[in-house]
Amino acid sequence: MFNEVYGAYYFLMEQILEAASHKSINIKEINDIINKYGFSESSLYFTPNVTSQGKSYNLLKKTDSGYTSVLQAPPVLHTTYEQKRFVKTMLSDKRIRLFIENDAIARLNALLTDVPPLYDLKDVEYTDTSLDGDDYGNEKYIANFKSVQNAIVQKKMLKIVYNTSTGERQTVKIAPYKIEYAVRDDKFRLCGVRLHGDKPKH
């Protein structure tokens, strides 16, 4: 349903058909889309399947100026019932507020009122995990998490103030590049490069 490989190919095809529904596109434009959204080797076998005539996908028609979509309108991906059930399950996850605003969560829950969750998160039991996971419901934690997210997306520096294990107050400058989740610790970790001034600290 959400296969990381095959789901990407559906998305690739959607992007190509979207582009080809407005005008003719050439091989370079098709490869640009595949290289942007696909995997490093995707264009080697995906492009021939997309552009072949009379076999394979048959979703593009070759013309004198390039390729056009055989569809009468741009493609529309519909959410399946099982996908709606999966979304309903994720809305009950304690970490969801870190990624989606409260009003969006409320709207989604309202739209999915009659949809049962795919499974109950209470039925999932983690073993060999820490009991002092992050406090995902804490408003200050949520605000700080979103500040870190924004800094990563906007490629901005962070100034972080924290207490060491000995109680000493420390301030560091970080160039953040990703956030990781540790299942065993039930904590999010910030990955970044410590800066001295505006330069990396060795």
N, C-alpha and C positions, 0 to 999 in steps of 0.2 A: 504493500500500500504506500509506504513512504521509503521505498528502497533508494539508498543514496546514489546508486548507479543508474538504475532504470528510470527513476524519477527525474534525474537530470536530463535524460534523453528526451523524455516527454516535454520537458521545459524547453530544451533546445529546439525541438520541432515546432513548438508553439511560437517561439521567437522568430524563427525563419518564416513560418506561415504568416505571422503578423506583418513582417517586413514585406513579404511578397504579395500581400493582399492590397497594398497601396500602389506599388509600382514594380516593374521588373527589377530583379536583383541579379548580380553576376556572381561567379564563383568566389571572387575575392570577398564580396560582402557576406556570402554564406559562410566562408571560412572565418571571417572576422567574428561573426556571431558564435560560431562553434568554439573558436579559441578563447572568446571572452567568457562563455558560460560553461564550456565543457571541460574535458580532461586533456592532458597534454597530447595524448595519442588519438583523440576523438576524430580529428579531421581525416586521419588516414583511412578509416573505414566508414565513418558516418557520412561524410560528404558524398562518396560514390553512391551510397544507398539513397540519399536524399535527391540527388540529381539524375539518377538513372531513369530512363524512359521505358515504359512498358513492363517493368518488373520492380521488385522491392516495394518501396513505400507508395509510389505513384501519387504523391501529394503536390508535386511541382510540375508545371508544364513548361517545356522549353520553347522559347520564342526567339526571334531574331535579335532582340535586345537583352535577352537573359532568361530568367525563370520567373514565372508567376504562379500564384497559388491556384489550385483547382477548386478551392472552396469559394462559395458565393459571398462569404462574409468572413471577417477576421475570426480566428478560432476563439471559442469560449470554453474554459475548463470548468466543469461543474463539480461541486463538492459532493462526494458520495455519502451515503448514510453512515458507512463505517468511519469515514473521515470525520464526520460530525460527532460521532460517538467518541472518537479519539480526542478531538478538541474539547469536548465536554469533560473528559477525564483530566486533561491538562489544566483546565480552569480550576480544578479543585486542588492542584498542587500548591504547596505552601510557598513555593518560590516564584509563582506566576507574576506576582506584583512587581518583581524586579525587572520584568521585561515588557509588561503591558500596563497601561494606565487604568485606574479604577473604573472610569466611565466606559472604556472599551470592554473591560471584563463584564460590567453590568449589561452592556448591550448584547454581548455574545451569549451570556446566560439567558437573557430574555429571548433571543432568537432560538435557543436550544432548549427551551423549557420542556418540551415533550420528547426530547431525545435522551435516552438513558446513557450513562457513561459506558465506555468500552469495558472497563473493569474498575473496581473499587481500589483506590490507592491504599486503603486500610488493610487490604488483603496481601499487600506486598510487605514482606518482613525482611529487613536487612540484618545480616549477622556480621559479627566481628567489625562493628562500626563504633565510632565515638559517640558518647552521650552528650557532648557539649558542642553540638553543631551551631552554626550561625543562627542568630535570632532574625529570621526572615520577615517577621511581622513588625519589627521595630521600625518606626517611621524614619528615624535618623539613619539607620542602616540602609533603608531603601533609597533615601536621598543621596547618601554617599555612594552607593552602588551605581546609581544613574549618573552621578557626576563622573565616576570613573569610566563608564560606558561612553559618555559624550567625549571625554578626553581622548579615548582610543580612536573613536570615529573621526574626530576633528584633528587628530594628531597634535594634541596640546600637552604641555608639561603639567605634572601634578606636584603640588607641595603637600606632603603628608606629615602630620604631627601624630606621634604615637608614644606610648609608654613601653619601655623595655621590660624584660622579665624582672629586672632589679628595681623597677619603678622610676627609672630615669626618663625624663621627657626628651624626645628626639624629634628633629625636623629634617626631612630629606626631600630632595627634588628627584622625581622619577619621570622618565619618558616611557609611558605605558604602551604595551603592544598587544596584550591579550589578557583574558580572564579565564582561569581554569577552575573546574569543579572537581573536588576530591570526594568521591562517594564514601570512602572509608572514614574520613573526618567530618563529612557533611559540612564542608566549608568551601567558599570560593576563595581563590588565590589570585592576586594581581601579579602578572609577569611584566617586568619593565627593566629599564636600564637606569641605574642610579647616576645622577648628574652632579658634577662639581662645577658650579657656575652654570654654563650652558653646554658643557662638554661632558662626555661619558667619564665616569670615575673608574679608574683601574684598580 
